[in-house]
Amino acid sequence: MSWTARLAELGIELPDVAAPVAAYVPAVRSGQLVLTSGQLPFVEGSLAATGKVGGDVSPEEAKAHARTCALNALAAVHDLVGLDAVVRVVKLVGFVASAEGFTGQPAVVNGASDLLGEVFGEAGRHARSAVGVAELPLGAPVEVELIVEIGG
């Protein structure tokens, strides 16, 4: 089964590629790797939430936003090389704008990791970092970067 067919089976539609908010491109290919720029939780061109996790944004809400970020990253990959070219997910980096004392970054970034597992199965298992930060662009609560290996 192709990855695009798997998305359809799951009832998941890839969004349009989020427009860059600064001087960068959504994704680049280097050899057999595609690296995405940091993806924010944009939904239909608007930031879905702002604020710090553990303060203005609950960990559960942030986990859903991390999933949205991962969908945006997959859209960037698809736009560049086609999702069906993906052989495996190599690495995911998640940044969580964290309120003072919040230490649940791994659970928040699971929103992105869980999506990759749903879509890619065993090929979605990846290395990962979940990092708490003071601020993210535009006040976003979470940002995700993705590295995937492609065939051919």
HELIX and SHEET records of a PDB file:
HELIX    1   1 TRP A    3  LEU A   10  1                                   8    
HELIX    2   2 PRO A   59  VAL A   81  1                                  23    
HELIX    3   3 LEU A   83  ALA A   85  5                                   3    
HELIX    4   4 GLN A  105  PHE A  120  1                                  16    
HELIX    5   5 GLY A  121  GLY A  124  5                                   4    
HELIX    6   6 PRO A  137  GLY A  139  5                                   3    
SHEET    1   A 5 ALA A  27  SER A  30  0                                        
SHEET    2   A 5 LEU A  33  THR A  36 -1                                        
SHEET    3   A 5 VAL A 142  ILE A 150 -1                                        
SHEET    4   A 5 VAL A  86  ALA A  97 -1                                        
SHEET    5   A 5 ALA A 127  VAL A 133  1                                        
SHEET    1   B 2 PHE A  42  VAL A  43  0                                        
SHEET    2   B 2 SER A  46  LEU A  47 -1                                        
END                                                                             
